[in-house]
Amino acid sequence: MAVLQFPGPDGARPGTLAERAGMSKQAMNRLLGSLEELGYLVRNDAPDEGRARVVRFTKRGQAVYAWAEGFRSAQSVTLPRLGEPIDRLAVPAFARTT
């Protein structure tokens, strides 16, 4: 999901998140509104910046982001290795075809 991309939205402005995700500001604000309604984040006024808003995780949002980061970490260990020849992978002997 675009909002959960590293380094995450906590403390970022909606426009920054939109740029990072390659989305329009309007589309990002609609997405943020949906996530806010579901209780994953809130949008607060940015301190000392007039009308600017920043995104903050709720506890529920922090839990989902932590889970997503764990999932990405697991992928980074396994996915880059999928293109290697099978004999270079740690494949149990019973699973090898050659």
Backbone torsions as a table, in degrees:
resi	resn	phi	psi	omega
1	MET	NA	139.1	-173.9
2	ALA	-58.3	-36.4	-177.3
3	VAL	-71.9	-28.2	-176.4
4	LEU	-91.1	9.6	177.3
5	GLN	-64.3	147.5	177.3
6	PHE	-59.5	137.0	6.7
7	PRO	-92.2	20.5	179.1
8	GLY	87.3	163.3	-173.8
9	PRO	-88.6	-8.6	-170.3
10	ASP	-59.9	114.5	179.5
11	GLY	90.3	-2.2	-178.7
12	ALA	-90.2	156.3	174.1
13	ARG	-82.6	150.5	177.9
14	PRO	-55.8	-38.2	179.4
15	GLY	-63.9	-37.5	177.3
16	THR	-65.7	-42.3	178.1
17	LEU	-64.2	-40.0	178.9
18	ALA	-61.7	-45.3	179.7
19	GLU	-63.2	-44.4	-179.7
20	ARG	-60.8	-36.2	-177.2
21	ALA	-91.3	-5.8	-178.0
22	GLY	71.7	34.4	-178.5
23	MET	-118.1	162.8	172.6
24	SER	-74.1	158.4	177.6
25	LYS	-62.4	-37.3	-179.7
26	GLN	-63.9	-45.3	180.0
27	ALA	-64.3	-41.2	179.2
28	MET	-63.7	-42.0	179.9
29	ASN	-65.6	-33.6	174.3
30	ARG	-65.4	-43.4	178.9
31	LEU	-63.2	-45.0	178.7
32	LEU	-62.3	-38.5	177.0
33	GLY	-60.9	-42.0	178.1
34	SER	-64.4	-44.5	179.7
35	LEU	-67.0	-31.2	176.6
36	GLU	-68.8	-42.4	177.6
37	GLU	-61.9	-33.4	179.8
38	LEU	-82.5	-5.4	175.6
39	GLY	88.2	16.9	-179.0
40	TYR	-89.1	-24.8	-178.8
41	LEU	-154.9	168.2	173.5
42	VAL	-133.0	153.7	174.2
43	ARG	-111.8	122.2	-178.4
44	ASN	-117.2	161.2	173.8
45	ASP	-65.7	137.7	176.8
46	ALA	-75.0	134.8	179.5
47	PRO	-64.5	133.5	175.4
48	ASP	61.3	27.4	-178.8
49	GLU	-133.6	34.1	175.1
50	GLY	60.7	-120.5	-176.7
51	ARG	-87.1	-1.8	-177.3
52	ALA	-61.6	146.8	179.0
53	ARG	-119.9	153.0	173.8
54	VAL	-128.7	153.0	-179.4
55	VAL	-96.0	135.7	176.3
56	ARG	-132.0	138.4	174.5
57	PHE	-70.7	147.4	164.1
58	THR	-88.0	177.4	176.1
59	LYS	-60.3	-39.3	178.6
60	ARG	-62.8	-43.3	178.4
61	GLY	-65.3	-38.5	177.5
62	GLN	-62.6	-40.0	179.0
63	ALA	-64.1	-43.3	179.4
64	VAL	-65.8	-41.6	179.4
65	TYR	-64.2	-41.7	177.9
66	ALA	-61.7	-41.7	177.9
67	TRP	-63.1	-44.6	-179.2
68	ALA	-63.0	-39.3	177.8
69	GLU	-64.2	-40.6	176.7
70	GLY	-62.8	-40.4	178.4
71	PHE	-64.5	-44.3	178.4
72	ARG	-63.2	-38.3	178.5
73	SER	-62.7	-42.0	178.6
74	ALA	-64.5	-39.0	178.2
75	GLN	-64.2	-40.5	-176.3
76	SER	-65.8	-22.5	177.9
77	VAL	-81.3	-36.7	-173.5
78	THR	-99.8	-41.8	-172.5
79	LEU	-64.1	-41.6	-179.4
80	PRO	-62.4	-19.9	-176.3
81	ARG	-87.6	-6.6	-175.3
82	LEU	-65.1	-24.6	-179.9
83	GLY	-84.3	-6.7	-179.2
84	GLU	-73.5	152.2	175.2
85	PRO	-58.2	148.0	-173.8
86	ILE	-60.3	-31.6	-178.2
87	ASP	-70.7	-15.7	179.2
88	ARG	-90.8	-11.1	179.7
89	LEU	-88.3	156.7	177.5
90	ALA	-83.7	73.0	-178.0
91	VAL	-101.3	128.4	178.4
92	PRO	-57.7	147.6	-176.5
93	ALA	-55.6	-38.8	-178.5
94	PHE	-66.8	-18.1	-178.1
95	ALA	-95.0	-8.9	-178.1
96	ARG	-79.2	145.7	178.9
97	THR	-103.0	-10.9	-179.6
98	THR	-120.1	NA	NA
